[in-house]
């Protein structure tokens, strides 16, 4: 059983910063990509950012590009999300995900952005940005 555990969420004022962390535990596995998704109340879960371990390439949703940075450690199946210049519309539950597909290793955009492509999910951490 693989478990992903997120931490670092909280309440912050608009313009502030937060750093989310996600660590894997349980049985040994090798992910090809890890990502962050978020879900606001009444909305679909949406892609935020992903990192493909093959080459270390990163991918972002347009709404967070230039403000958020994804990074991580492949050997430890650990991923981080540095969030700067936060806005009230960033308020959501943030989920960590890990995928094992070859398409994700190759950097196929659909495989990295589509939540159905990921094999493991965390329970989520709440991020609230006040105006």
N, C-alpha and C positions, 0 to 999 in steps of 0.2 A: 504494500500500500504506500503510495506517495502522497505526502501532504505538503501543501504550500501554505505558509503562514505570513501574512502581511502585518506590518507595523508602521507607525509613524503618522497616522492620520490625526486629525484634530480640528480645532476651531482657529481660524486665522482671519485677520482683517484683509480687505482687498488691498492688493499691492504687496502682500507679504509672501513668505516662502514656507514650504514644507518639503521634507524628504521622506519618501516612502521606501520601505525595504521589504523584500520578499525572500524567504529562505525555504529551501526544500528539505524535507526530512522523510524518514521511512526507508523503503528499499532503494537500493542504488539504481539510478536510471541516468540516461544520457539524453538531455534535451537538445534539439537543434535550434530552438528559438524560445525566447521568453518575451512576454508582453504584459502590458497594462491595458485594461479596459475599465470603463466606468459606467455607472447606471444612476441617473437622476430619477427622482420620484415620478412615476407615470410615463417614463421614457424607456426606450430599448437600451440594452447594454451596447455601448459603442466603443470602437477601437480608439486608443489614446496613443500608444507607442509600442514598438517592438524592436528587439535586437536579435539578429541572426548570428549565431556563434561562428559560422563559417565566414570569415572575413570581418566579423565584428560590425557589419553594417547596421545602421539604425534607421527607423522609419517612424514618421509622426503623422498624426491627424493634422489637418490644416489649422484647426482651432487652437492647437497648442504649440505649433512650430515656432521656434524662437524663444519660447518661455519655459518649456519642459525639456529635460535631458534624461534619457535612459542610459543606464550603464550596468555593468554586472561582471560576474566571475563565472565563467563557463564551468570550471572544474568543481565549483561549489554549488552550481545551480542556484545562484543568488542573483537577484536583479534589484536595481534601485530606480527610483524616479524622483529626480530633483525638479521641484515645481516652483518657479519664480513668477513674480508679477501676477499673482493669483487674482481671479475675478469671481464675482458671485456666481456666474454661470459655470464655474468649475466645480461647484458643490455637487457631490455625488458620493456613492459608495465606489471605491476603487478596488478592482480585482486584479490579482496577479494570475498569469496563466503560463503554462509550459507546453511546448509541442515537440513531437518526435518525428514529424514528417520530413521526407526528403525535400519536398517542395519548399518547406520553410528554410532548410539548410541552403537551398539554392537561391533564396531571396525572392521567391515568387510572391508578388504583391498580394494576390488574392489569399494565398495560404497564410500570410502574415497578418492580414487585416480582418479575416473572417473568424468569428469566435468559434464556429463549429470545427475549425481546424486544430484546435488545441485539445490536448489530452487530459490535462490536470488543471485544477482551479483552486484558488484560495477562497476563504470565507468572506473576504472583503474588509476594507477599513474605511470608515466614514471620514470624508473631508468636507468641512463646512467653511465657506468663505463669506464673511459678513461685509456688508457695504458701508 
